[in-house]
Amino acid sequence: MSNKGIHPIVSEYNLLWEALKYYEQRLEQLSFAETDEDQQLTYDEKLQDIEGILASLKLAAKEDYDLDLE
């Protein structure tokens, strides 16, 4: 993330991490409860996107501040 001009501070990394983890949990709940296969697929695609964002965020936090996000 920081290579593209975004330079969050430690508290912002933590806030982004927590928000994305919360959204990930919510999407998992929605996907599990959904009966419409198309809508379930939409939720699952968003979950895959979030996984990629979380991985990028984790890497950037480690590189910028030696911060381990869990």
Backbone as CSV, one residue per row, in Angstrom:
resi,resn,N_x,N_y,N_z,CA_x,CA_y,CA_z,C_x,C_y,C_z
1,MET,0.821,-1.185,0.000,0.000,0.000,0.000,0.865,1.250,0.000
2,SER,1.897,1.244,0.787,2.691,2.453,0.890,3.444,2.758,-0.405
3,ASN,3.669,1.761,-1.232,4.353,1.992,-2.500,3.500,2.783,-3.484
4,LYS,2.209,2.896,-3.228,1.319,3.585,-4.143,0.894,4.940,-3.619
5,GLY,1.613,5.464,-2.638,1.334,6.798,-2.165,0.545,6.883,-0.878
6,ILE,0.043,5.772,-0.373,-0.680,5.784,0.887,0.311,5.439,1.994
7,HIS,0.383,6.308,2.997,1.320,6.087,4.097,0.588,6.169,5.431
8,PRO,-0.185,5.129,5.770,-0.910,5.155,7.035,0.038,5.121,8.231
9,ILE,-0.405,5.691,9.338,0.337,5.574,10.583,-0.130,4.300,11.273
10,VAL,0.547,3.917,12.341,0.258,2.643,13.008,-1.214,2.529,13.394
11,SER,-1.770,3.569,13.982,-3.171,3.488,14.408,-4.107,3.323,13.221
12,GLU,-3.755,3.895,12.084,-4.586,3.739,10.885,-4.498,2.321,10.338
13,TYR,-3.312,1.732,10.386,-3.189,0.325,9.990,-4.089,-0.541,10.858
14,ASN,-4.043,-0.307,12.157,-4.870,-1.097,13.075,-6.351,-0.887,12.810
15,LEU,-6.750,0.345,12.568,-8.152,0.645,12.295,-8.617,-0.020,11.001
16,LEU,-7.821,0.087,9.958,-8.164,-0.558,8.689,-8.266,-2.070,8.859
17,TRP,-7.333,-2.644,9.576,-7.319,-4.093,9.807,-8.601,-4.527,10.527
18,GLU,-8.934,-3.816,11.613,-10.129,-4.164,12.378,-11.398,-4.011,11.543
19,ALA,-11.478,-2.953,10.771,-12.668,-2.720,9.944,-12.816,-3.803,8.878
20,LEU,-11.722,-4.153,8.241,-11.783,-5.193,7.214,-12.093,-6.558,7.808
21,LYS,-11.553,-6.863,8.978,-11.857,-8.138,9.625,-13.337,-8.200,10.014
22,TYR,-13.886,-7.084,10.489,-15.303,-7.034,10.834,-16.158,-7.243,9.578
23,TYR,-15.803,-6.554,8.501,-16.538,-6.687,7.248,-16.429,-8.110,6.711
24,GLU,-15.268,-8.709,6.857,-15.076,-10.090,6.416,-16.015,-11.036,7.180
25,GLN,-16.099,-10.864,8.492,-16.997,-11.694,9.293,-18.446,-11.495,8.874
26,ARG,-18.819,-10.258,8.627,-20.198,-9.959,8.216,-20.519,-10.615,6.869
27,LEU,-19.609,-10.530,5.920,-19.819,-11.162,4.616,-19.916,-12.684,4.744
28,GLU,-19.120,-13.257,5.627,-19.200,-14.701,5.840,-20.582,-15.083,6.359
29,GLN,-21.100,-14.296,7.289,-22.441,-14.557,7.818,-23.496,-14.420,6.724
30,LEU,-23.388,-13.359,5.936,-24.356,-13.142,4.865,-24.296,-14.259,3.827
31,SER,-23.099,-14.663,3.466,-22.929,-15.725,2.479,-23.520,-17.038,2.989
32,PHE,-23.272,-17.340,4.253,-23.773,-18.579,4.841,-25.301,-18.595,4.893
33,ALA,-25.909,-17.452,5.192,-27.357,-17.375,5.357,-28.107,-17.188,4.036
34,GLU,-27.401,-16.824,2.980,-28.040,-16.496,1.703,-28.540,-17.752,0.995
35,THR,-29.761,-17.677,0.470,-30.323,-18.801,-0.288,-30.189,-18.595,-1.797
36,ASP,-30.047,-17.365,-2.223,-29.866,-17.050,-3.645,-28.401,-17.294,-4.015
37,GLU,-28.175,-18.237,-4.920,-26.805,-18.604,-5.289,-26.027,-17.448,-5.911
38,ASP,-26.694,-16.618,-6.701,-26.010,-15.477,-7.309,-25.538,-14.494,-6.249
39,GLN,-26.383,-14.229,-5.264,-26.005,-13.307,-4.198,-24.902,-13.914,-3.332
40,GLN,-24.994,-15.215,-3.106,-23.954,-15.899,-2.337,-22.611,-15.808,-3.062
41,LEU,-22.635,-15.954,-4.371,-21.415,-15.824,-5.167,-20.840,-14.411,-5.057
42,THR,-21.703,-13.416,-5.057,-21.259,-12.031,-4.906,-20.549,-11.841,-3.568
43,TYR,-21.134,-12.370,-2.501,-20.503,-12.280,-1.180,-19.156,-13.004,-1.170
44,ASP,-19.114,-14.171,-1.780,-17.876,-14.947,-1.809,-16.777,-14.230,-2.599
45,GLU,-17.135,-13.565,-3.669,-16.150,-12.795,-4.444,-15.613,-11.632,-3.622
46,LYS,-16.493,-10.980,-2.871,-16.056,-9.889,-2.001,-15.122,-10.418,-0.917
47,LEU,-15.416,-11.610,-0.416,-14.540,-12.207,0.593,-13.145,-12.471,0.026
48,GLN,-13.075,-12.927,-1.200,-11.773,-13.149,-1.842,-11.017,-11.826,-1.995
49,ASP,-11.739,-10.778,-2.376,-11.106,-9.465,-2.501,-10.553,-8.999,-1.159
50,ILE,-11.324,-9.194,-0.102,-10.889,-8.776,1.223,-9.651,-9.552,1.652
51,GLU,-9.599,-10.829,1.343,-8.412,-11.621,1.676,-7.159,-11.022,1.045
52,GLY,-7.272,-10.593,-0.199,-6.140,-9.963,-0.876,-5.765,-8.634,-0.257
53,ILE,-6.763,-7.850,0.091,-6.506,-6.553,0.717,-5.850,-6.746,2.078
54,LEU,-6.344,-7.716,2.851,-5.756,-7.983,4.160,-4.293,-8.415,4.027
55,ALA,-4.005,-9.243,3.052,-2.626,-9.682,2.835,-1.728,-8.499,2.475
56,SER,-2.217,-7.616,1.618,-1.447,-6.434,1.232,-1.241,-5.498,2.417
57,LEU,-2.293,-5.318,3.197,-2.216,-4.450,4.363,-1.220,-5.006,5.383
58,LYS,-1.276,-6.309,5.589,-0.362,-6.956,6.533,1.092,-6.771,6.102
59,LEU,1.346,-6.950,4.826,2.695,-6.792,4.290,3.175,-5.351,4.423
60,ALA,2.313,-4.404,4.084,2.690,-2.991,4.165,2.966,-2.573,5.604
61,ALA,2.157,-3.043,6.551,2.366,-2.707,7.958,3.695,-3.272,8.452
62,LYS,4.023,-4.458,8.010,5.296,-5.075,8.389,6.474,-4.286,7.811
63,GLU,6.368,-3.899,6.544,7.447,-3.158,5.896,7.602,-1.749,6.468
64,ASP,6.487,-1.078,6.724,6.548,0.312,7.169,6.925,0.450,8.645
65,TYR,6.388,-0.414,9.500,6.553,-0.236,10.952,6.964,-1.508,11.689
66,ASP,7.274,-2.560,10.960,7.547,-3.862,11.563,6.388,-4.255,12.466
67,LEU,5.181,-3.962,11.997,3.935,-4.196,12.729,3.320,-5.507,12.256
68,ASP,3.044,-6.405,13.194,2.398,-7.677,12.862,0.910,-7.566,13.120
69,LEU,0.125,-7.556,12.076,-1.331,-7.492,12.189,-1.860,-8.915,12.264
70,GLU,-2.709,-9.176,13.218,-3.308,-10.508,13.389,-4.781,-10.392,13.515
